[in-house]
């Protein structure tokens, strides 16, 4: 039981770091001191560090189980996991072409960046969160071992919480323009027309 608690705590550390550095007041202070590029470097470095800590907290080292122990493979889950992971990578690539970390870093109260509502953003407001959801779902499907599932569920839960807080920031920042946009695009899952 303690191993799962460690995974939950390490995943929470990642969530606190990620949301903490995304908070507008914190973001503004870092940008004022080190600029947008400095913010992007700090955000990326600390995100990678805390994600690695969370990942290593699983203490799971059987990543090639499907070669060493092929009898453990659950073919349907494995195929669904591969498809989910590919979907997440493709979606994140599409979304990152439109919005980068430095673009997000420019969301400050003293200036108003343009609200992106075209391309993939015309269907879903948070495609990067959807991509994250798909990648961690893929991990749980490909590696259906309890500790990996707990880690994936923690990261998916944080993704949903992070999207909720991001949504609040965007409403505050863009106001009525964003409220109108919410009517046309889905929150994390695409709105079908």
C-alpha positions in Angstrom: 0.0 0.0 0.0 2.9 2.4 0.7 4.1 2.1 -2.8 0.8 3.5 -4.1 0.9 6.3 -1.6 4.4 7.2 -2.8 3.1 7.3 -6.4 0.2 9.5 -5.4 2.4 11.9 -3.4 5.0 12.2 -6.3 2.2 12.8 -8.8 0.8 15.5 -6.5 4.2 17.1 -6.4 4.2 17.3 -10.2 0.7 18.8 -10.1 1.6 21.4 -7.5 4.7 22.4 -9.5 2.8 22.6 -12.8 -0.2 24.5 -11.5 1.9 26.7 -9.2 4.2 27.9 -12.0 1.1 28.4 -14.2 -0.6 30.7 -11.7 -0.8 34.2 -13.2 0.9 36.0 -10.3 3.8 33.5 -10.2 4.1 33.5 -14.0 4.1 37.4 -14.1 6.9 37.6 -11.5 9.1 35.1 -13.3 8.5 36.8 -16.7 9.2 40.2 -15.2 12.5 39.0 -13.8 13.7 36.6 -16.5 11.5 37.2 -19.5 9.3 34.8 -21.5 12.1 32.6 -22.5 13.3 32.4 -18.9 9.8 31.4 -17.8 9.6 28.7 -20.5 13.0 27.3 -19.4 12.1 27.3 -15.7 8.7 25.9 -16.4 10.0 23.1 -18.7 13.0 22.2 -16.4 10.9 22.0 -13.3 8.1 20.1 -15.1 10.5 17.6 -16.4 12.2 17.1 -13.1 8.9 16.6 -11.1 7.5 14.4 -13.8 10.7 12.2 -13.7 10.3 12.0 -9.9 6.7 11.0 -10.3 7.5 8.5 -13.0 10.4 6.9 -11.0 8.1 6.7 -7.9 6.4 3.8 -9.6 9.5 1.7 -9.2 8.4 -0.2 -12.2 11.1 -1.7 -14.4 9.3 -4.3 -16.5 8.8 -2.0 -19.5 9.7 -4.7 -22.0 7.5 -7.3 -20.4 5.9 -8.0 -23.8 9.2 -9.4 -25.0 10.4 -11.1 -21.8 7.0 -12.4 -20.8 4.7 -12.4 -23.9 2.1 -14.5 -22.0 1.2 -11.4 -20.0 0.1 -9.5 -23.0 -3.6 -8.6 -23.2 -3.9 -8.1 -27.0 -7.0 -5.9 -27.0 -5.6 -3.6 -24.3 -2.2 -3.5 -25.9 -3.7 -2.4 -29.3 -6.0 0.1 -27.7 -3.0 1.5 -25.8 -0.9 1.9 -28.9 -3.7 3.6 -30.7 -4.4 5.9 -27.7 -0.7 6.8 -27.4 -0.3 7.5 -31.1 -3.5 9.7 -31.0 -2.0 11.6 -28.1 1.3 12.2 -29.8 -0.4 13.3 -33.1 -2.8 15.6 -31.2 0.0 17.2 -29.1 2.0 17.8 -32.3 -1.0 19.5 -34.0 -1.7 21.7 -30.9 1.9 22.6 -30.4 2.1 23.9 -33.9 -0.4 26.5 -32.9 0.4 27.3 -29.3 3.9 26.9 -27.6 4.9 27.3 -24.0 6.3 30.8 -24.9 2.9 31.7 -26.3 1.2 30.6 -23.1 3.8 32.5 -21.1 2.6 35.7 -22.8 -0.8 35.4 -21.1 -0.3 38.3 -18.6 -2.8 40.8 -17.2 -0.9 43.8 -18.7 -1.4 42.6 -22.3 -4.0 40.5 -24.1 -2.7 37.8 -26.4 -4.9 36.7 -29.2 -7.4 33.9 -28.4 -6.7 30.9 -30.7 -9.9 29.4 -31.9 -9.1 27.8 -35.3 -7.6 24.5 -36.3 -7.8 21.8 -33.6 -8.8 24.6 -31.2 -12.1 25.0 -33.1 -13.2 21.6 -31.8 -11.6 21.3 -28.4 -10.4 24.1 -26.0 -7.7 22.1 -24.4 -6.2 19.7 -27.0 -2.9 19.4 -25.0 -4.8 18.2 -22.0 -6.6 15.7 -24.2 -3.3 14.5 -25.6 -2.0 14.1 -22.1 -5.1 12.1 -21.2 -4.6 9.8 -24.2 -0.9 9.2 -23.5 -1.5 8.3 -19.8 -4.4 6.1 -20.8 -2.1 4.4 -23.3 0.4 3.8 -20.5 -2.3 2.1 -18.3 -3.6 0.0 -21.3 -0.2 -1.2 -22.5 1.1 -1.8 -18.9 -2.0 -3.0 -17.0 -0.1 -3.4 -13.8 -1.5 -1.9 -10.6 1.3 0.6 -9.9 1.3 1.9 -13.5 -2.5 2.2 -13.4 -2.4 4.2 -10.2 0.3 6.5 -11.7 -1.7 6.9 -14.9 -4.9 7.6 -13.0 -3.2 10.2 -10.8 -1.8 12.0 -13.9 -5.2 11.9 -15.6 -6.9 13.3 -12.5 -4.3 16.1 -12.3 -4.9 16.8 -16.0 -8.6 17.2 -15.4 -7.9 19.5 -12.4 -5.3 21.5 -14.4 -7.7 22.0 -17.2 -10.4 23.2 -14.8 -8.0 25.8 -13.4 -6.7 26.8 -16.8 -10.4 27.3 -17.9 -10.9 29.7 -15.0 -7.8 31.7 -15.9 -8.9 31.9 -19.6 -12.4 33.1 -18.6 -10.8 35.8 -16.4 -8.3 36.8 -19.1 -10.5 36.8 -22.2 -14.0 37.4 -20.6 -17.0 37.4 -22.9 -14.9 36.4 -25.9 -13.9 33.1 -24.2 -17.4 32.5 -22.9 -18.6 32.6 -26.5 -15.8 30.4 -27.6 -16.8 27.8 -25.0 -20.2 27.4 -26.7 -18.5 26.1 -29.9 -15.6 23.9 -28.7 -15.5 21.0 -26.2 -13.7 21.3 -22.9 -11.3 18.4 -23.1 -13.1 16.1 -25.5 -14.0 17.5 -29.0 -17.4 18.9 -29.6 -18.9 17.1 -32.6 -20.9 19.2 -34.9 
